[in-house]
Amino acid sequence: MNLKGGVIIIGSLIWEDHLDFEKKRGNFIRRDWRTQNLLPERKLTPVPIRYGKESTIRKNTYTMIFTKSCEDDNIGQGLILGFKETINSFEDLERQAIALAIAEGIYNTNNPRLTCNWGSVGLLINPTLKEMNFSIFEFISKKWKDIYFNYDNSFVSTDYQCDGDSESPINQNGMLTINWQKEMNDFDILIATSVIPKPKTPLKPKDIAERINQEKYDTYYKSNLANNIKTYQDESISALLPNK
């Protein structure tokens, strides 16, 4: 096994050094995760994302989620950063998934898992791997499924599905169901964090902007834009925010 892997980033993992914006937890855990595990080069990629998770640590403004409803006409844009090390075994992949889960605040001593009550680390495999090396594709898929089989008592994939979505962006086996894009073709495997939407009903630009204005907190939104993380609603949201 000699696979090129990376992580899809759709939010503060790329621009924040601490585990939360108040800098009360995690010291420089995210900065250290990026430095130790990821190459600095950023690759832009289409991804089905929108603002859809009310975040208590961000003054109840909305953060980013994956959603199947944005895969066609309303595709957004995220980043891919490659792993510094190649994936030579499933254990290498699992270590990268745990490192991401720690940087997200999912995996800790009280919850040594890739899933928690608000989000989970999912896996996306290049579909050409199935054609080029079926045995490795099946091996990785099965081993990842085995991990998520142990979470059956608490992980429910449909919790990640928004109203009106055809399916959840992550299935019960912990596999991301988002479409593989040509911009991802340099990689064999990718991991990313899927987040449970709150509310389930898709938000309108007015909802997102009003919460930003009400709480006077636009750091998350503007930092995403500054780092080329975008949704189809951004132009409408920005029009409703004060000019600075």
N, C-alpha and C positions, 0 to 999 in steps of 0.2 A: 504494500500500500504506500503510495507516494502522491498525496493529494494536496492541492492548493485550496486553502480555506480562508474565510474572512467573516466579517460581521457587518450586517446592515444596521446603520444608525439613522434614527429618525427624530432625534431630539437632543437632550442635554448631555448625553454621553460624550459628545464631541466637543462641547464648549464649556463644560463645567468641570472643575477639578475635584470638588467635594461631592458627597453623596446626596446632599440637598442644598438648596440655594441659601439657607440660613447658616450653612457652614457649622452646624452643630454636631454632625456625625461624619465619621469616616475619614477625617483628615483629608489627605490628598489621594483618596482611594481610586478615583476615576482617572486622575492624571497618571498615577502609577500604573494602573491597568493599561492605559493606552501606551505608555512608554515601554512597558515590559512585554506586551503581547502583540502590538499592532505596528505595521509599517506606517510611515507618515503620509504616504500618498493617498489622496482621496479620489474615489471614482464616483461620479454622479450616476444615478440609476433611477428609472421610473419605479415607483412603488405606490400601492393603493393606500394612501394615508389621508387622515383629516384630524382636526381637533375634536376630541370626543371623550376625554376622561377628566372629570372634575378632580382637581388635585388639592388636597388639604394643605400640603406643604408648600404650595404655590398660591396661597391666599384664595383657594377655591376657583382659580382660573382653570382653563382647560389645556390639557396636554395631548400629545399625539397618540393615535391608535392606528393599527392596520384595520382595514375594512374592505370586504369584497365588493361593496357597492361603488367603490372608486376605481375599479380595474379597467373600465372601458373608456368612457368619455372624460372622466374626472380624475385621471391618474395624477399623482403627485410626484415629488422628487426627494430621494434620500441619498445617503452616502454609503459606499462600501470601503472599508479599510481591511487590507489583507493581514493574515497572521504572519508574524516574523518567521515562525517555524512551519515547516511542512507537516502535514498530518500523516504520520507513518503507522498509526495504530488507532483503534477506536478509543483507547485510553487517552491519546493525544487530543482527540476531539472532545471527549468528556471533560478533560482539564480546561480546555478553552471555554466550554459551556459553563463550567463552574466559575471560572474567572469572570465571565460576563455577568453571571447571576450575582456574584459578590459585588461587582461594580454597580449593579442595579439596586442592591439592597434586598434581593430575593433570598439569596443563600447566606445563611449565618449559622452560628452555633445552635440557635434555637430552632432553625429550619434548614437542615442540611439537604436541600432539595433544589431542583430547577424550577419549581413552581411555588407560588404563594397565593394569598387571597386576592391579589390584584393583577398578577401577571405571571408569565411563564416564558422560558427560553425555548424557542422552536427551531427546528432544523429544516433547511431547504436544500435539496440535492439537485445538481445539474442533471436534467433529463437525459443528456447524452451519455452520462456515466452508465445508465442502465443498458444502453446499446453497446458501449465500448467495453465495459467490464461488469457484466451482470452479477457475477459472484460478489464483487466488492459492494455494488449497489445494494444487493439483498442483505449482505452481512451488516452494513451500516444501518440500514432500515430496521432490521430485526433487533439489533442491539439498542437502538434508540427507542424502539417500541417497548423493549423490556424495561427500560428506565421508567417510561411513563405508565407501564402496567402496574408498577409499584405505587403510583399516585392515584389509582382508580377510586380510592375512598374519598378523595378531596378534589381532584381535577375534573372539571366538567367543560368540555370544549365548547359547548353551545353557550356558555356564559360569555364567550368572547364575540358572539354574533350580535350584530346590531339589528334593529327592526328593519325588515325589508331586505336584508342580505340573503343571498341564495344559500350561503353556507358560512361556517365560521372560518376566520383566517388561520386557525390552527385546529387540527383534528385531534381525536382522542388518543392517537399515537404520538402526539407531540410534534407532528410534521406540519410545517407551514404550508398552507394551500394557496398562497399567492402565486401568480404566474411568474415563471422564470423569464427574465428579460435578456435581450441580446447583450446589454451592457454588463451582464453578470457572467458572460461566457468565459472570462479569464479564470473563473473559479470552478472548483468541483463541488464544494459544499459551502454553505453559508448558514450562519446562525443569527437570530434576531429575537428581540423581546416583544411578544404579543401581550397587549394590555386589555383588561376587561373594560368595556365602555361604560360610562356613567354620565348622562343617562343613556338608555338603549336607543332612544329616538335620535336620529341624526340632527346635529345642531345647525342652525342657520348662522350666517356671518353676523347678524345682529346680536344673536345670543352670545357669541364669542367675544365680540367687541364690547358689548355692554358689561360683561364680567371684568374684562381688562380695565375698562374705564372706572367701574365701580370700586374695584380694589386698588386702583392706581399701581398696577403691576403688569408691565409689558415686557419684562426681561426675557421670559421664555419665548414669547412670540417673536420679538425682534432679534434675539440671538439665533433662533432657527433660520430666519431670513438671511441674516448675515453670514450664515454657514451653508447657504444654498439648500436648506431643507424647506420644501415648499408644498402647499396644497392648492387645489384649484380654487379655493375660496379666499386666498390671501389678498387679492386686489380689492375685493369687496370688504374684507375685514379692515384693511388699512385705511380705506376711505372713511370709515366710521371712527377712527382713532384721532386724537388731537395731533396736529402737525407740530413737530419739534425740530 
